[in-house]
Amino acid sequence: MQGAQHHSSDEGHIFSEEAGLVGGPLVVLIHGSLDRSTGMLRLSRQLHDVARVLRYDRRGYAKSWPHPGPFSVAHQVEDLCSLLAGRNAVLIGHSYGGNVALAVAQSLGKQITGVTTYETPLSWFDWWPGTTAGAIGVASHVDDAAEAFMIRLIGQERWNALPERTKNERRREGEALVGELSSLRQSAPWEASLISTRVLCGYGNRGSAHHADGARWLNSNLSDSSLVCIDGAGHNAHMTHSAEFSRLLVQPHLEV
């Protein structure tokens, strides 16, 4: 790993790590709800020879826990802008992370040279289903939200098989989960008409129909976008199809 840098975190601070090609174009990997920067590691390794890769734990998750909040997209825009420190970057947002990427692109304009979203929730729309993992998590008490979210996402059997330490780590992140998903349901965190950055709108053909519909909506409403399907992939394509994800949804931004 070339020129790895680690940035530790105290309460209220954001943990981040940079690795890869020193002096290369900066690519930021933004994880989804109840995930963490380590979940983006396989994708990061696909890029180390061609880019400088920044991964970070969003507020309230993993090494950026505990965090006092708030957990809205607007506050997470501030976190990422601070990590960028004025540098140009390509932003890759998985699931909820796509909303952070789009909001930062709206805020920073030309400083963001490309954006990728992958199965990003548009849960403020009336047509977004109310039976998703996010909806179930928000409807739960904060102490139970993370468990309910995970069971809806991976099933009871897989949840039961997780180590107790992993379960407890997820449970304690319920406050961040409920905070960010509740905020997302109240109003759109960005406006499509104000985003001029090129956006690749990704989804997997083995994912949920509403995620594919969300990617199509983004492609239809953003001014400079392309719709990209990863064949055989579900919601966790960044883990199961990291090479295809890199080739189809990250590297095109580096070739411009």
NORSUL-V134565 format. One line per field, one symbol per residue. ss: DSSP state (@ for helix, = for strand, . for the rest). phi: phi as a letter, one per 30 degrees, with the letter a starting at -180 (. if undefined). burial: 1 if it has 24 or more other C-alpha atoms within 12 Angstrom, else 0. A space follows every 10 residues. Layout:
BEGIN
ss->???
phi->???
burial->???
END
This chain:
BEGIN
ss->....===... .....===== ....====== ......@@@@ @@@@@@@... ======.... .@@@...... ..@@@@@@@@ @@@@....== ====.@@@@@ @@@@@@@@@@ @=======.. .......... ..@@@@@@@. .@@@@@@@@@ @@@@.@@@@@ @..@@@@@@@ @@.@@@@@@@ @@@@@@.... .@@@....== ====....@@ @@@@@@@@@@ @...====== ......@@@@ .@@@@@@@@@ @@@@..
phi->.dhdbcbdbc eiccdbbcaj ddidddcccc dddhcadddc dddeddcddb accccaddej chdccdbdid cdeedddded edddhiddac ccccheeddd dddddddchd dcdabbcbhd dcdddddddc cdeddddddc dedcdddddd dddcjddddd ddeeddeddd edddddeddd ddddddadda cedcccddbc ccacdccddd dddddddedd cddbbbcbcc diccdcedcd bdddeddcbc deddcd
burial->0000000000 0111111111 1001111111 1111111111 1111111101 1111111111 1111111011 1111111111 1011001111 1111111111 1111111110 0111111111 1111000100 0111111111 0101111111 1010000000 0000001011 1111111111 1111100111 0100111111 1111101101 1111111110 0100111111 0011111110 1101110111 111100
END
